[in-house]
């Protein structure tokens, strides 16, 4: 009889008692594969980590986060760890269903980067009720999460705001800026905005400000076109963009309006296209967030929780969500990425090679910057 059939037989025979034992990982038959629980993992069983990422519009999730987490889980478990992956493609309802599937598949622990921090709360409670601890990844989800790792997101906004002021110099009061914030469903977007305003308020005039639906570049493009029409292209001296994807849509709108030279535009995530725009001088900066430390922290937390271990040796701080206080956390510092430190950041850290950045279109500009 295979493992699933034996589990079913035990569940029928022992009813609630067996379910209770399974939930805390203490029921086990001789010769049977350990049940998917922290206790089973602690006893040396294979660890199954559920990984739920929010979208694939931003290149980082598939290119960096997923493979980095998979690699670290494998390393921490001696190859016994399995990462079960799903991407919600920016749909909160889909992500809730994916949590249900992970519970059904009896993962030991969940790493969740929420599409919607509020909408995921009920599903996180379901996981907890099923005895599955939850690590909130990159975005601070509501509900009874056990641990959290991200960047200092308010600091991200401050870094962006400071860079924009640096780029504007004594022209900061010569016109107006446009602020293109992220999606209201992402709690990080509110922190980016708060940080940026703390630096920019009183030093620039915000002519138009948008919360961009689903972080989509095409929505940022539409918003920017509207801002240009409302304010006049000669009145816009800079653009705060919360990430690189939106910066691409914004710059397309600026070009379409015939704005030359382009005003400084901020970004975030150090996406390849964003770095290349920085090389060309079309985008002033991005925020480089070293994904490896964040992903590794999430993997360490997840494996420790799956084994029933404390997080004291992994986490470095505590944060509060609207629903949960004192969440054990790791916050990773960020770097302002400009044309002056591309070599010392994304190239040095192996995020991109010079050849990846400096394709034919960018070769001359790369040579000027000493990248080739």
Buried (B, 14 or more C-beta within 10 A) or exposed (E): EEEEEBBEEBBEEBEEEBEEBBBEBEBBEEEBBBBBBBBBBBBEBBBBBBBBBBBEBBBBBBBBBBEBBBBBBBBBBEEBBBBBBBBBEBBBEBBBBBBBEBBEEBBBBBBBBBBBBBBBBEBBBBBBEBBBBBBBBBBBBBBBBBBBBBBBBBBBBBBBBBBBBBBBEEEBEEBBBBBBBBBBBBBBBBBBBBBBBEBBEEEBBBBBBBBBBBBBBBBBBBBBBBBBEEBEBEBBBBBBBBBBBBBBBBBBBBEEBEBEEBBBBBBBBBBBBBBBBBBBBBBBBBBBBBBBBBBBBBBBBBBBBBBBBEBEEBBEEEBEBEBBEEBBBBBBEBBBBBBEBBBEBBBEBEBBEEEEBBEEEBBEBBEEBEBB
